[in-house]
């Protein structure tokens, strides 16, 4: 005899375990697809046109410096020539045979070696000039990379802050919506006035306007970040929170850590319209 209740419980457990497995897999894939600040910096420094340009300029400066060192090496030159002279002129002596007055096939080869012993400091001056150019190219490349790293960290942090502000704005809208319902119920019972309802509606409108401003600012920052990363317009951009990728975890120099600290200090002044929301949540 088949026990249908047992079969149903067994199938229910299997369905629940399968659903749990799917959720866990989706969570893992979501974590893998999220863009960390380290990865964003790596992508920008690898793909950005300005970085490629300064790296090519640095490579050209290094090759120029190496070519200037060749002036300290000896110079070896060689040349080979061939000449055919005709018609053939022969001299015949009876009893001795015939003799050519000159060879028809003439070969001429030369090898020369030269070395500059003294040039009044010309080689050393050129070499120092090349080293200065190479050092300047290195400084320029480092400056471009540092500026790009700071931009990525700044924009990445601002997007994180805007996302948090947007969540807080949504919570504030929900709270104001519930408060408006309470005020309307109080108005029906006579324990509130029309002024209370109007005041709550104005607050709700202002909160909605702030939410729209935050969403627009976040969209602008996301567009700038996509341009830096070389992503297509409208491509998905899932970022991890900056708090999960603090400066000690970044495999870069101290300039990146300094940029992160600077961004955190500037973040409080970046969205002054949301300070009252943060204060309420605190």
Secondary structure as GFF3:
##gff-version 3
##sequence-region A 1 282
A	DSSP	alpha_helix	4	33	.	.	.	ID=ss1
A	DSSP	alpha_helix	37	47	.	.	.	ID=ss2
A	DSSP	alpha_helix	49	69	.	.	.	ID=ss3
A	DSSP	three_ten_helix	70	72	.	.	.	ID=ss4
A	DSSP	beta_strand	75	84	.	.	.	ID=ss5
A	DSSP	beta_strand	90	93	.	.	.	ID=ss6
A	DSSP	beta_strand	97	100	.	.	.	ID=ss7
A	DSSP	beta_strand	105	114	.	.	.	ID=ss8
A	DSSP	alpha_helix	122	189	.	.	.	ID=ss9
A	DSSP	alpha_helix	194	229	.	.	.	ID=ss10
A	DSSP	three_ten_helix	242	244	.	.	.	ID=ss11
A	DSSP	three_ten_helix	247	249	.	.	.	ID=ss12
A	DSSP	alpha_helix	254	270	.	.	.	ID=ss13
A	DSSP	three_ten_helix	272	274	.	.	.	ID=ss14
A	DSSP	alpha_helix	275	281	.	.	.	ID=ss15
###
